[in-house]
Amino acid sequence: MAPGVRGRGERDHAMKLATTRRRFLAGTAALAGALAMPMVARAAPVKLTVSHFVAPTHGLQTDALIPWLERIREKSGGEADYEIFAVNSAFGRAERQIDQVRAGIVDIGYGIAGIPRGRFPHTSVMELPFMVERAEAGTRALWELYRTGRLGGEYDGLKVLLLMTHNGGLFHTVGKPVKELSDLKGMRMRSPGPAVSAMLDYLGASPIGMPPVQIYESLEKRALDGLATTWDLVAAVKANEILNYHTEAGAYVAAFQIVMSEERFAALPKAVRDAIEETSGEALIEEVPSWWDKWDAAGKADALARGHEIIAVDEATRQAWREELAPMIAAYLEGLKKEGVKDPQALYETARELVAKYAAA
């Protein structure tokens, strides 16, 4: 073959190879772009920040919050994720939970109604002496009061995801047992909220409000003689290491909230809003009794293992103690008028009726 012909052939072959290579690269780029498109179009999950005021190992986080948040993630189709901040974080102070939600610092907060005092006076009616003995009845009654608009404007601006009470609380003491209400006289007792403080004050005790993280040190230094709380909490803060006596009176409860701001809720993607609606409120209330029964059982078992004395209070004694505290209850209800509760007595009677209804059911 002539040299010129061979040169043209080589040039033609090189041009065909170059054209083929360009087409291959263009096709590969197009395919890569097509494969990448779903990843680009899909937004990152919304991360819900959640704060509470107990240890990350507590059942509130492991048994309640995490399973609930996992259900939200699943039902949202992966559009929701979460991050939890416990007491060992910058967002773990009990008195700041609701403020953090309102300010948009966290999305969801778990708060206790009585800390700080005065925020939820309507809700505090549920905490009056011998109103509630079991968490299920207290929780359902409190939820109905909220759902039917009987709690005033206390939750305005908040998306309420759960209201609940614990099982009836005890008197836990170090130096002497509480077998009569008069035994509380002169004792320095940690109190979870204003209604319980009013009861202790009426009985001659000195109520001291403090978050759970301060309980152990206060008992150890004898700044406290005891505390009004659940079986759950005395084990959670290791107070059983110092306590000696436990009076199972079912004398009071504390109320708790899981809330987010209405503004933040409205800004969420529809799939996330729907998942939260489907898994909160009534759906969470169904689980409350099993949570508290499990947590309280662990606290009581710990006390029994340590050989503590447990004083059981029967129903007849509870009724007698309720009557003994009638003047204190009346005075507390009257005082609620100054806090914006229009008809405290009617609210109290309605709450008692609802608790009785759900206890019977």
ABEGO torsion letter per residue (X at the ends): XBAAAAAAAAAAAAAAAAAAAAAAAAAAAAAAAAAAAAAAABBBBBBBBBBBABBAABAAAAAAAAAAAAAAAAAAGGABBBBBBBAABAAABAAAAAAAAAAGABABBBBBAAOBBGABAAAAAAABBGABABAAAAAAAAAAAAAAGAAEAAABGBBBABBBBBBBBBBBBAABBBABAAAABGBBBBBABAAAAAAAAAAGBBBBBBBAAAAAAAAAAGABAEBBBBAAAAAAAGAAAABABBBBAGABBBBBBBBBBAAAAAABBAAAAAAAAAABEAAAAAAAAAAAAAAAAAAAAAAAAAGBBBBBBBAAAAAAAAAAAAAAAAAAAAAAAAAGBABAAAAAAAAAAAAAAAAAX
